[in-house]
Amino acid sequence: MLLKILLALVLPGVLVVFFTRVTYNYYVGLLLALALIITSIYKGYAESPLIIIADVISLGAGFLYARNMGKKAKE
């Protein structure tokens, strides 16, 4: 259970940054990562609300990081 929570705190944020780097748009990166998270919740891989909350926090942190990364690249 602890491993799933730690992965939920890290992987969605990394996915947002990865998809942002691939698509050059942080909104698209967020939507693609969100689609993967929703699919995993639907399939039953997130068995507790704590994991879902950790996913949402990580998505938000990844989005903020990707947005700041994009602003720095434009400067």
TORDREN-175860 format. One record per residue: x, y, z of N, C-alpha, C in turn; chain; residue number from 0. Coordinates in steps of 0.001 Angstrom, whole numbers, plus 500000, padded with zeros to 6 digits. Each point is the difference from the previous one (the first is absolute). Example, Ala and Ser with C-alpha at 12.3 -4.5 7.8 and 13.67 -1.06 7.14 Angstrom:
BEGIN
ATOM     npx     npy     npz    capx    capy    capz     cpx     cpy     cpz  mol  seq
ATOM  513190  494310  507800  499110  501190  500000  500900  501200  500000    A    0
ATOM  499650  501050  499280  500820  501190  500060  499230  501090  500730    A    1
//
This chain:
BEGIN
ATOM     npx     npy     npz    capx    capy    capz     cpx     cpy     cpz  mol  seq
ATOM  500828  498803  500000  499172  501197  500000  500870  501258  500000    A    0
ATOM  501072  499981  500775  500887  501153  500070  500683  500251  498658    A    1
ATOM  500369  498929  499321  500624  500144  498682  499036  500622  498994    A    2
ATOM  498729  499610  500042  499012  500581  499091  499803  501491  500270    A    3
ATOM  500012  500396  501249  499842  501415  500342  501207  500802  499529    A    4
ATOM  501203  499458  500193  501201  500691  499540  500025  500129  498476    A    5
ATOM  499611  498945  499318  499938  500064  498539  498926  500974  499533    A    6
ATOM  498893  500065  500725  498923  500932  499650  500431  501443  500215    A    7
ATOM  500945  500224  500891  500497  501355  500227  501036  500426  498965    A    8
ATOM  500580  499036  499274  501082  500332  499079  499601  499836  498534    A    9
ATOM  499442  498867  499631  499804  499664  498593  499056  500918  499220    A   10
ATOM  498861  500409  500524  499153  500903  499200  500677  501326  499660    A   11
ATOM  500770  500530  500927  500730  501232  499714  501051  499810  498923    A   12
ATOM  500687  498865  500055  500994  499694  498973  499322  499813  498643    A   13
ATOM  498832  499384  499996  499267  499823  498748  499592  501337  499392    A   14
ATOM  499565  500932  500837  499614  501322  499492  501203  500680  499359    A   15
ATOM  501142  499944  500666  501201  500633  499454  500423  499304  498708    A   16
ATOM  499951  498675  499970  500368  499260  498798  499088  500336  498825    A   17
ATOM  498693  499961  500227  499067  500299  498924  500096  501458  499557    A   18
ATOM  500344  500890  500920  500189  501394  499642  501215  500151  499094    A   19
ATOM  501053  499280  500303  501205  500067  499160  499743  499418  498615    A   20
ATOM  499158  498991  499918  499716  499366  498717  499066  500864  499152    A   21
ATOM  498962  500568  500617  498992  500743  499236  500244  501498  499953    A   22
ATOM  500934  500526  500791  500296  501430  500090  498813  500828  500482    A   23
ATOM  499089  499370  500729  498842  500705  500535  499671  499384  501356    A   24
ATOM  500031  500813  501047  499804  499426  501325  498549  499657  500287    A   25
ATOM  499058  500598  499298  498605  499595  500174  499758  498608  499409    A   26
ATOM  500578  499744  498849  499866  498679  499385  500705  498956  500858    A   27
ATOM  501172  500359  500532  500711  499079  500891  499186  499653  501232    A   28
ATOM  499338  501002  500570  499146  499751  501163  498813  499117  499638    A   29
ATOM  499374  500273  498863  498833  499203  499601  500373  498544  499705    A   30
ATOM  501138  499777  499367  500429  498624  499719  500307  499241  501291    A   31
ATOM  500703  500654  500926  500299  499356  501276  498720  499766  500796    A   32
ATOM  499082  500950  499962  498724  499848  500687  499204  498834  499424    A   33
ATOM  500030  499839  498694  499301  498878  499366  500577  498663  500468    A   34
ATOM  501315  499922  500123  500612  498763  500496  499625  499719  501453    A   35
ATOM  499961  501041  500818  499637  499827  501410  498538  499585  500125    A   36
ATOM  499118  500625  499241  498577  499637  500045  499800  498563  499549    A   37
ATOM  500740  499590  498988  499904  498620  499530  500467  499017  501065    A   38
ATOM  501078  500332  500690  500487  499095  501045  499032  499937  501180    A   39
ATOM  499337  501108  500305  498996  499984  501070  498807  499158  499577    A   40
ATOM  499586  500148  498751  498866  499227  499477  500301  498502  500001    A   41
ATOM  501239  499645  499674  500384  498582  499970  500178  499417  501403    A   42
ATOM  500066  500830  501011  500060  499511  501371  501378  499961  500610    A   43
ATOM  500974  500666  499405  501350  499984  500550  500150  500925  501197    A   44
ATOM  499152  500995  500110  500016  500899  501162  498936  499502  500966    A   45
ATOM  500448  499304  501012  499038  499336  500877  499566  500832  501199    A   46
ATOM  500625  501147  500219  499579  500825  501123  499946  501469  499568    A   47
ATOM  499194  500776  500682  499919  501436  499670  501318  500737  500234    A   48
ATOM  500843  499487  500887  501292  500627  500269  500891  499973  498758    A   49
ATOM  499936  498922  499248  500787  499898  498770  499470  500981  498953    A   50
ATOM  498711  500150  499917  499404  500939  499044  500389  501436  500362    A   51
ATOM  499986  500325  501271  500402  501338  500446  501469  500244  499693    A   52
ATOM  500842  498993  500212  501422  500128  499678  500200  500199  498500    A   53
ATOM  499203  499312  499181  500066  500193  498545  499663  501431  499617    A   54
ATOM  498953  500545  500584  499567  501365  499680  501061  501018  500424    A   55
ATOM  500580  499802  501166  501059  500909  500471  501193  499947  499057    A   56
ATOM  500379  498804  499586  501125  499848  499095  499710  500596  498624    A   57
ATOM  498778  499842  499506  499627  500620  498725  500119  501520  500082    A   58
ATOM  499533  500561  501092  500101  501454  500176  501439  500477  500073    A   59
ATOM  500829  499284  500743  501414  500374  500112  500709  499856  498659    A   60
ATOM  499701  498940  499277  500597  499812  498683  499568  501075  499020    A   61
ATOM  498740  500400  500069  499500  501066  499133  500709  501318  500300    A   62
ATOM  500137  500328  501280  500678  501244  500363  501457  499983  499563    A   63
ATOM  500659  498858  500171  501393  499885  499581  500126  500129  498481    A   64
ATOM  499115  499352  499267  500051  500059  498537  499703  501412  499503    A   65
ATOM  499088  500698  500648  499677  501374  499610  501191  500918  500239    A   66
ATOM  500645  499858  501158  501178  500812  500282  501142  499652  499055    A   67
ATOM  500129  498732  499665  501029  499567  499072  499766  500637  498630    A   68
ATOM  498749  500074  499569  499678  500613  498716  500243  501492  499993    A   69
ATOM  499723  500669  501113  500249  501443  500086  501491  500298  499940    A   70
ATOM  500812  499178  500664  501443  500208  499978  500575  499750  498618    A   71
ATOM  499430  499068  499265  500489  499693  498664  499700  501137  499027    A   72
ATOM  498918  500730  500212  499627  501102  499119  500866  501233  500227    A   73
ATOM  500573  500112  501210  500820  501181  500326  501368  499954  499388    A   74
//
